[in-house]
């Protein structure tokens, strides 16, 4: 799961940058990758990835 945590942090960094040059396709790809990862709720909660993902809705 340590590799997964590193990947979550990488994805979170890209999403938090909010770089408007990132295409919707790239963002969707990152969200799909997060969806497919096998991480515990505790890990996801500790990284606060939900806050990052919810901010994309705005």
C-alpha positions in Angstrom: 0.0 0.0 0.0 3.0 2.3 0.4 3.4 2.5 -3.4 -0.3 3.3 -3.6 0.1 6.1 -1.0 2.9 7.7 -3.1 0.7 7.4 -6.2 -2.3 9.0 -4.4 0.0 11.9 -3.3 1.2 12.3 -6.9 -2.3 12.4 -8.3 -3.4 14.7 -5.6 -0.6 17.1 -6.4 -1.6 17.2 -10.0 -5.3 17.8 -9.2 -4.5 20.4 -6.5 -2.4 22.5 -8.9 -5.6 23.2 -10.7 -3.7 23.8 -13.9 -6.4 24.8 -16.3 -4.1 23.5 -19.1 -4.9 19.9 -17.9 -7.5 18.5 -20.2 -10.7 17.0 -19.0 -9.4 13.7 -20.4 -6.3 13.9 -18.1 -8.4 14.7 -15.1 -10.8 11.9 -15.8 -7.9 9.5 -16.3 -6.5 10.4 -12.9 -9.8 10.1 -11.2 -10.3 6.6 -12.9 -6.9 5.6 -11.6 -7.8 6.6 -8.1 -11.1 4.7 -8.4 -9.2 1.5 -9.4 -6.6 1.6 -6.7 -7.0 -0.7 -3.7 -6.5 1.6 -0.8 -8.0 1.5 2.7 -10.5 4.1 3.8 -8.0 5.1 6.5 -5.3 5.9 3.9 -7.8 7.9 1.8 -9.0 9.8 4.8 -5.5 10.6 6.0 -4.6 12.0 2.6 -7.8 14.0 2.4 -8.1 13.1 -1.3 -11.9 13.5 -1.0 -11.5 17.3 -0.4 -9.3 17.5 -3.4 -11.8 15.6 -5.6 -14.8 17.6 -4.3 -13.0 20.8 -5.1 -13.0 19.8 -8.8 -16.8 20.0 -8.9 -16.7 23.8 -8.3 
